[in-house]
Amino acid sequence: MPISLASSSLTLREGLGFTSNMAAPRPPPILPKPESPSFFTAQANFYDTLTGLESTKRQIRQILTRQYLLPISTKRRAILKPKDRAMWQPVDQLSGTLNHTLRTSHYRQLIGVLNEIRVFRSIAMAGRLETLAEEIDTVLSQFERPDKERLLANKAKAIQMDEYGRTYAVGRRKESHARVWVIPTKMPQEEARKRAFPTFIPPVTEVLINNTPLSRYFDNPADREKVMLPFKVTGTVGKYNVFAIVRGGGTTGQAGAIALGISKGLKVHFPNGKPLLRQVDLLRRDPRMVERKKTGLAKARKRYTWVKR
């Protein structure tokens, strides 16, 4: 005898305690679609901001490309690079702006994209696209420090010559601190007449460090070369003498601090040599420092030999 599926299923439902009056199970609720595609990353604010900046950078690049301002050579890009320093919000302040705690790696990503957009602004200004430059300023101003104008107004005082033609500058490197006076040499008239003859007298720059000649103060030739490098780059060997007072650090740090002080002084004495000094990176303090030792490690990064037993 054939079995009726309808009657058998009804009998089964009644045997399990179901009645025909019971309501059908509810369908699963329909959840609203997230506004952001990075909703489930737990860092939606950061990724949304980064995606928006990348999109803005892409649009600016397309506009500059249509105006035949991109691509440009590396040398041309270096010339158009903004001269003033960027004043971005620090990581803690930017975290409050985004309402999300930023990690250092995330902060660097944001700053890298902002710096690229800032370079595009300089290219737009060079191409006389004022409207585009103003729109870029509107985007960048959201990430700049609110006290930018006050910080830019509090610039360090420019180095000036005194009544005797001397310049005073301060140089720092690692733990060393150097006060440097650059003094023009004044040759007597008799010495000047002697130099008019074929006999060649090589120019000499006297460098006194803590009342000690350079050759006696630094035993390492590399340190002496570091101190004399600004004069060699600008071709002013023998035209200026140096008196320096240096404290702290070792020989390498002291040589770097003195070289930075000499470069700052030569920038005033010999303005035409400023591009040469900047090209060799002698007008910027070297920020490299000794990395601190870590707990559980032999040094900053060196680990102890792993032993199984």
C-alpha positions in Angstrom: 0.0 0.0 0.0 1.5 3.4 -0.9 2.4 5.6 1.9 0.9 9.2 1.9 3.7 11.7 2.6 1.2 14.3 3.8 -0.5 12.0 6.3 2.8 10.7 7.6 4.3 14.2 8.1 1.1 15.3 9.9 1.2 12.3 12.2 4.9 12.9 12.9 4.3 16.6 13.9 1.4 15.6 16.2 3.6 12.9 17.8 6.3 15.5 18.5 3.8 17.8 20.1 3.3 20.3 17.2 -0.1 21.5 16.3 -1.3 23.1 13.2 -2.0 26.3 15.1 1.7 27.0 16.0 3.4 29.9 14.2 6.2 29.3 11.7 9.7 30.2 12.9 10.8 33.8 12.5 13.1 34.7 9.6 16.5 36.0 10.6 16.5 39.8 11.2 17.8 41.9 8.4 20.8 43.9 9.8 21.5 47.4 8.3 24.4 47.5 5.9 27.6 49.1 7.4 28.3 52.6 6.1 32.0 51.8 5.8 33.6 48.9 4.0 36.2 48.7 6.8 33.5 48.4 9.5 34.7 45.0 10.7 38.4 45.9 10.9 38.1 47.4 14.4 40.0 50.4 13.0 37.4 51.9 10.6 38.2 55.5 11.3 41.9 55.1 10.4 41.3 53.1 7.2 38.5 55.4 6.1 40.8 58.4 6.6 43.6 56.7 4.8 41.4 55.6 1.9 40.0 59.1 1.6 43.5 60.6 1.4 44.7 58.1 -1.1 41.6 58.9 -3.3 42.3 62.6 -3.0 46.0 62.1 -4.0 44.9 60.0 -7.0 42.5 62.7 -8.2 45.1 65.4 -7.8 47.6 63.4 -9.7 45.1 62.9 -12.6 44.5 66.7 -12.7 48.2 67.5 -12.8 48.8 64.8 -15.4 46.1 66.4 -17.7 47.8 69.7 -17.3 51.1 68.2 -18.3 52.7 68.9 -14.9 53.3 65.3 -14.2 55.4 63.2 -14.4 58.5 65.2 -13.6 62.1 64.3 -13.1 63.6 63.7 -9.7 65.7 66.8 -9.8 62.8 69.0 -10.8 60.7 67.4 -8.0 63.5 68.2 -5.5 63.5 71.9 -6.6 59.7 72.1 -6.2 59.8 70.4 -2.8 58.2 72.8 -0.1 60.9 74.8 1.7 58.9 75.4 4.9 58.6 72.6 7.4 55.3 70.7 7.7 53.4 71.2 11.0 51.3 68.1 11.3 49.4 67.2 14.4 51.3 64.9 16.8 50.1 61.3 17.1 48.1 61.8 20.3 46.3 64.9 19.0 45.6 63.2 15.6 44.2 60.2 17.5 41.8 62.5 19.2 40.8 64.0 15.9 40.1 60.6 14.4 38.6 59.3 17.6 40.9 56.3 17.4 44.2 55.4 19.0 46.8 55.5 16.3 49.8 53.2 16.3 53.1 54.6 15.2 53.0 52.7 11.9 49.6 54.0 11.1 50.7 57.5 11.9 53.6 57.2 9.6 51.3 56.0 6.8 49.1 59.1 7.2 52.0 61.5 7.3 53.6 59.9 4.2 50.4 60.4 2.2 50.0 64.0 3.5 53.6 64.8 2.5 53.0 63.6 -1.0 49.9 65.7 -1.3 51.9 68.6 0.0 54.4 68.2 -2.8 51.5 68.1 -5.3 50.4 71.5 -3.9 53.9 73.0 -4.7 53.6 71.6 -8.3 50.2 73.1 -8.6 51.4 76.5 -7.5 54.3 76.3 -9.9 51.8 75.5 -12.7 49.6 78.5 -11.6 46.7 76.3 -10.6 45.6 78.5 -7.7 42.2 77.0 -7.4 43.6 73.5 -7.1 46.2 74.7 -4.6 43.4 76.2 -2.4 41.5 73.0 -2.4 44.6 71.1 -1.4 45.1 73.6 1.5 41.6 72.9 2.7 42.4 69.2 2.9 45.8 69.6 4.5 44.5 72.1 7.1 42.4 69.4 8.7 45.6 67.6 9.8 47.8 70.6 10.7 48.5 71.8 14.2 46.0 74.5 15.4 49.0 76.5 16.8 50.9 76.4 13.5 51.2 80.1 13.1 52.5 80.7 16.6 55.1 78.0 16.2 56.3 79.3 12.8 56.6 82.8 14.3 58.9 81.5 17.1 61.7 80.7 14.8 65.2 80.6 16.0 67.0 83.9 15.6 69.1 84.2 12.5 72.8 84.1 12.8 74.3 87.6 12.3 77.8 89.1 12.2 79.1 91.2 15.0 81.0 94.5 14.5 84.2 92.6 14.0 82.8 90.3 11.3 82.5 87.2 13.5 79.6 84.8 13.6 78.5 82.7 16.5 76.6 79.5 16.1 75.7 76.4 18.1 76.1 72.9 16.8 74.9 69.6 18.3 75.5 65.9 17.6 74.6 63.0 19.8 75.5 64.1 23.4 77.9 66.9 22.2 77.3 70.6 22.3 79.7 73.0 20.5 79.8 76.8 20.5 81.6 77.9 17.3 83.0 81.3 16.3 83.9 81.7 12.6 86.4 84.6 12.1 87.6 86.0 8.7 91.3 86.0 8.2 93.1 89.3 7.7 96.4 89.0 6.0 98.9 91.8 6.5 99.9 93.9 3.5 103.4 92.5 3.4 102.0 88.9 3.3 99.6 90.0 0.5 102.6 91.3 -1.5 104.5 88.1 -1.1 101.6 86.2 -2.4 101.7 88.3 -5.6 105.0 86.5 -6.5 105.0 83.1 -8.1 106.0 81.5 -4.8 102.8 79.7 -3.7 101.9 79.8 0.0 99.1 77.3 0.7 96.1 78.7 2.6 95.7 77.6 6.1 92.6 77.7 8.3 93.5 77.7 12.0 91.0 75.7 14.2 91.2 76.0 17.9 89.1 73.6 20.0 89.1 74.2 23.7 92.3 76.2 23.2 93.9 73.2 21.5 94.8 73.0 17.8 92.8 70.7 15.6 95.6 68.3 14.9 96.3 67.7 18.6 92.7 67.6 19.8 91.5 64.9 17.4 93.8 61.9 16.9 91.5 60.3 14.3 92.0 61.7 10.8 88.3 61.0 10.0 87.3 63.5 12.8 89.6 66.2 11.4 88.2 65.6 7.9 84.7 66.0 9.3 85.6 69.4 10.9 87.2 70.7 7.7 84.5 69.4 5.3 82.4 72.6 5.2 85.5 74.6 4.1 86.4 72.1 1.4 82.9 71.9 0.1 82.6 75.7 -0.3 86.2 76.2 -1.3 86.9 78.6 1.6 89.9 76.9 3.1 92.3 79.6 4.4 89.7 82.4 4.4 88.3 81.8 7.9 89.6 80.7 11.3 87.6 78.9 13.9 87.4 79.0 17.6 85.2 76.4 19.3 84.2 75.4 22.8 82.8 71.8 22.9 81.4 69.8 25.8 80.0 66.3 26.2 80.0 63.2 24.1 82.9 61.5 22.3 85.2 62.5 19.5 82.7 61.5 16.7 79.9 63.5 18.3 82.1 66.5 19.0 83.5 66.6 15.4 79.9 66.5 14.1 78.8 69.3 16.4 81.7 71.5 15.4 81.1 70.8 11.7 77.5 71.9 12.1 78.4 75.1 13.9 81.0 75.9 11.1 78.4 75.3 8.4 75.9 77.6 10.1 78.6 80.3 10.3 79.7 79.9 6.7 76.1 80.2 5.5 76.3 83.8 6.7 79.8 84.6 5.6 79.5 82.9 2.2 75.8 82.9 1.1 76.7 81.4 -2.3 77.9 78.3 -0.6 74.6 77.6 1.1 73.3 75.3 -1.7 76.5 73.3 -1.6 76.3 72.9 2.1 72.6 71.8 1.9 73.5 69.4 -0.9 76.0 67.6 1.3 73.5 67.8 4.2 75.8 69.9 6.5 73.1 72.3 7.6 70.9 69.8 9.4 71.6 68.2 12.7 72.2 64.4 12.4 69.4 62.9 14.5 71.0 59.5 14.9 71.6 58.5 18.5 72.7 55.3 20.2 69.8 53.0 20.7 69.1 52.1 24.3 69.8 48.6 25.7 66.7 46.4 26.0 65.9 44.3 29.0 66.7 40.6 28.3 69.0 41.4 25.4 72.8 41.7 25.3 72.6 45.2 23.7 70.0 47.2 21.9 69.2 44.4 19.5 71.8 41.7 20.0 70.3 38.6 21.7 72.1 36.0 23.9 72.9 32.7 22.3 70.0 30.3 22.7 70.8 27.2 24.6 68.4 24.3 24.7 69.4 23.0 28.1 
